């Protein structure tokens, strides 16, 4: 299974870059593993070359997903995670970034284990489509992203103290409009979102479901859409920002990326005041003005 061993070492090499540096101890462990696996010389050299340039988070996710396709049993997953933990501990210092990437690796490897929320979303989608395909325009995974995003939009609006039911649903509807749905499709998905809102659909579970089906760029676009949705109704912006920051953390979005997105939203806001600015956001009048029509991943 040389293919699996190569995928493992590529993923571990990316993991070693989590804290911005591959230490001599980590390099030595990777070299020993390559030799122990019996990899040919040209493959070992390719892995060494991979260590020479920093590997970003989205590339790490891609490599982890490639590995997941080759790791099928629980025992294999445990072995991979044990090797990953040993690698980051090789220099006796586990940086916060390494812990976060380790957690993300585990989430990706266990993506086949369907959490209760994810199962309910799939089941409801089947009912929404019906035998005739009630929502024919988007693949099921895209709709799952939109539904999960809609559930997160509800959290942001509720945290912001939106009490009027009509304004509340309008805000969620405008978020869904930003994902490119037509009005009819948006109404059907909105019903699905409402049906899926239960007490146990907490922030961490929602974000974990998003992380399993979208990449880093898609999660950034989701957060941008949540910013846009939040400024469509009158909210307590401090409370809404607290929720948005927590969501960003669970979506593995770095603080500097959060600040950048917030600045972009400030430029788009009619009054230049985004969520998180410390003042109340005025209600928008044009439901179609939310954000931009994103790529498929946007509706995470």
C-alpha positions in Angstrom: 0.0 0.0 0.0 2.7 2.5 -1.0 0.1 4.9 -2.2 -1.4 5.1 1.3 2.0 5.6 2.9 2.9 8.4 0.5 -0.5 10.1 1.2 0.2 9.7 5.0 3.6 11.3 4.8 2.4 14.1 2.6 -0.3 14.9 5.2 2.2 14.7 8.0 4.6 16.9 6.2 1.8 19.5 5.8 1.0 19.1 9.5 4.6 19.8 10.4 4.1 23.3 8.8 1.2 24.1 11.0 3.2 26.4 13.3 5.2 27.9 10.4 8.4 25.8 10.8 9.5 22.2 10.3 11.8 21.4 13.1 14.9 19.1 12.8 13.1 16.6 15.1 10.0 16.6 12.8 12.2 16.2 9.7 14.1 13.3 11.3 10.8 11.5 12.2 9.5 12.0 8.7 12.7 10.6 7.2 12.7 7.6 9.5 9.1 6.9 8.5 9.8 7.1 4.8 12.6 4.6 5.2 10.6 2.3 7.4 7.8 2.3 4.8 10.3 1.2 2.2 9.6 4.1 -0.1 11.8 4.3 -3.2 14.5 7.0 -3.3 12.6 9.3 -5.7 9.5 9.3 -3.5 11.6 10.1 -0.4 13.2 13.0 -2.3 9.8 14.3 -3.3 8.7 14.3 0.3 11.9 16.2 1.3 11.1 18.8 -1.4 7.6 19.2 0.1 9.2 20.4 3.3 11.0 23.3 1.7 8.1 25.6 1.3 5.3 26.4 3.8 2.1 24.5 3.2 -1.2 26.5 3.8 -4.2 25.2 5.6 -6.3 24.6 2.5 -3.6 22.5 1.0 -3.4 20.5 4.3 -7.1 19.9 4.0 -6.7 18.6 0.5 -4.0 16.2 1.5 -6.0 15.0 4.5 -8.9 14.3 2.2 -6.7 12.4 -0.2 -5.5 10.3 2.8 -9.0 9.8 4.1 -9.9 8.0 0.8 -7.2 5.5 1.5 -7.9 4.9 5.2 -11.0 2.9 5.6 -11.0 1.3 9.0 -11.2 2.7 12.6 -7.9 1.0 13.4 -6.2 2.7 10.5 -7.6 6.1 11.6 -6.3 5.6 15.1 -2.8 4.7 13.7 -2.8 7.8 11.5 -3.8 10.1 14.4 -1.2 8.5 16.7 1.5 9.1 14.2 0.3 12.7 13.7 0.3 13.4 17.5 3.8 11.9 17.7 5.0 14.1 14.9 3.8 17.4 16.5 5.2 16.3 19.8 8.6 15.4 18.4 10.2 18.7 19.4 8.5 18.6 22.8 6.4 21.7 22.0 2.9 21.5 20.7 1.9 24.9 19.3 -1.8 26.0 19.4 -1.8 25.9 15.6 -0.6 22.3 15.6 -3.4 21.3 18.0 -6.0 23.0 15.8 -4.7 21.2 12.6 -4.6 17.9 14.5 -8.2 18.4 15.5 -9.1 19.2 11.9 -7.3 16.1 10.6 -9.4 14.0 13.0 -12.6 15.6 11.7 -11.6 15.0 8.1 -10.7 11.4 8.7 -13.9 10.7 10.5 -16.0 12.5 7.9 -17.7 9.2 7.0 -19.2 9.1 10.5 -22.5 11.0 10.0 -23.5 13.2 13.0 -27.1 13.4 13.9 -27.6 16.9 12.4 -26.0 15.9 9.1 -28.3 12.9 8.9 -31.4 15.0 9.6 -30.4 17.6 6.9 -30.0 14.8 4.4 -33.3 13.3 5.3 -35.1 16.6 5.1 -33.5 17.3 1.8 -34.9 14.1 0.4 -38.4 15.2 1.5 -38.0 18.7 0.1 -37.0 17.3 -3.3 -39.8 14.8 -3.4 -40.0 12.3 -6.2 -40.3 15.0 -8.8 -37.2 16.8 -7.5 -38.6 20.0 -5.8 -35.3 21.7 -5.9 -33.7 20.7 -9.2 -31.0 23.4 -9.6 -28.3 22.4 -7.2 -26.5 19.2 -6.2 -27.5 17.9 -2.8 -24.2 18.8 -1.2 -24.6 22.4 -2.3 -28.1 22.5 -0.7 -26.7 21.0 2.4 -24.2 23.8 2.6 -27.0 26.4 2.2 -29.1 24.8 4.8 -26.3 24.6 7.3 -25.4 28.2 6.5 -29.1 29.2 7.0 -29.0 27.6 10.4 -25.9 29.6 11.3 -27.5 32.8 10.0 -30.4 32.1 12.4 -27.9 31.9 15.2 -26.3 35.2 14.3 -29.7 37.0 14.1 -31.0 35.5 17.3 -27.8 36.5 19.1 -28.3 40.0 17.7 -31.7 40.1 19.5 -33.9 40.1 16.4 -37.3 39.6 17.9 -39.7 40.4 15.1 -40.5 37.0 13.3 -40.9 38.6 9.9 -37.6 40.5 10.2 -36.0 37.3 11.5 -37.1 35.2 8.6 -36.3 38.0 6.1 -32.8 38.1 7.3 -32.3 34.4 6.9 -34.0 34.6 3.5 -31.6 37.3 2.4 -28.7 35.1 3.4 -30.0 32.3 1.3 -30.5 34.7 -1.6 -26.8 35.5 -1.4 -26.1 31.8 -2.2 -27.7 32.2 -5.6 -31.1 30.5 -5.0 -34.2 31.8 -6.9 -37.1 33.1 -4.7 -39.0 29.9 -5.0 -36.1 27.7 -4.2 -35.2 30.0 -1.3 -38.6 29.6 0.2 -38.4 25.8 0.1 -34.9 25.8 1.6 -36.1 28.3 4.3 -38.8 25.9 5.3 -36.1 23.2 5.6 -34.0 25.4 7.7 -36.9 26.1 10.0 -37.7 22.5 10.4 -34.1 21.6 11.2 -33.7 24.2 14.0 -33.7 22.3 17.2 -32.1 22.8 20.6 -29.3 20.3 20.0 -28.3 21.9 16.7 -25.6 23.9 18.5 -22.9 26.1 17.0 -20.1 23.5 17.3 -22.2 20.8 15.7 -23.3 23.0 12.8 -19.7 24.2 12.1 -18.4 20.7 12.3 -20.9 19.7 9.6 -19.9 22.6 7.5 -16.2 21.7 7.8 -16.9 18.2 6.6 -18.4 19.2 3.3 -16.6 22.4 2.3 -13.0 23.7 1.9 -11.3 26.7 3.5 -12.2 29.1 0.8 -15.9 28.1 1.0 -15.9 28.7 4.7 -14.4 32.2 4.2 -17.2 32.9 1.7 -19.8 31.6 4.2 -18.6 33.9 6.9 -18.8 36.8 4.4 -22.4 35.9 3.6 -23.2 35.8 7.4 -21.8 39.3 7.8 -24.0 40.4 4.9 -27.0 38.7 6.3 -26.5 40.3 9.7 -26.6 43.8 8.3 -30.0 43.3 6.6 -31.9 43.7 9.9 -31.6 45.7 13.0 -29.4 43.8 15.5 -27.4 44.3 18.6 -24.1 44.3 16.7 -21.9 43.6 19.7 -23.8 40.4 20.5 -23.9 39.5 16.8 -20.2 40.0 16.5 -19.6 37.7 19.5 -21.5 34.9 17.7 -19.7 35.6 14.4 -16.3 35.4 16.1 -17.3 32.0 17.7 -18.6 30.7 14.4 -15.3 31.8 12.7 -13.3 30.0 15.3 -15.2 26.7 14.8 -14.9 27.1 11.1 -11.1 27.3 11.5 -10.9 30.9 10.2 -7.9 32.8 11.5 -8.4 36.1 13.4 -6.6 38.1 10.7 -9.0 36.6 8.1 -12.0 37.5 10.3 -10.8 41.1 10.5 -10.2 41.2 6.8 -13.7 40.0 6.0 -15.2 42.4 8.5 -13.3 45.3 6.7 -14.6 44.2 3.4 -18.1 44.1 4.7 -17.6 47.7 6.0 -16.9 48.8 2.5 -20.1 47.1 1.2 -22.4 48.4 3.9 -24.5 51.4 2.8 -23.4 53.5 5.8 -19.9 51.9 6.1 -20.8 50.3 9.4 -20.5 46.5 9.5 -21.6 44.1 12.1 -19.2 44.4 15.0 -18.8 48.1 14.7 -20.6 48.8 18.0 -23.8 50.3 16.6 -27.2 49.2 15.3 -27.3 48.1 11.7 -30.1 49.7 9.6 -32.6 47.4 7.9 -32.1 46.9 4.2 -34.9 47.2 1.8 -33.7 45.1 -1.1 -33.5 41.4 -0.4 -31.5 40.8 -3.5 -28.7 43.1 -2.4 -27.1 40.7 0.0 -23.5 40.0 -0.9 -22.7 38.5 -4.3 -23.7 35.3 -6.1 -21.0 32.9 -4.9 -19.4 29.8 -6.2 -21.0 26.5 -5.1 -19.1 26.4 -1.8 -20.4 29.7 -0.7 -23.6 28.3 0.7 -21.7 26.1 3.2 
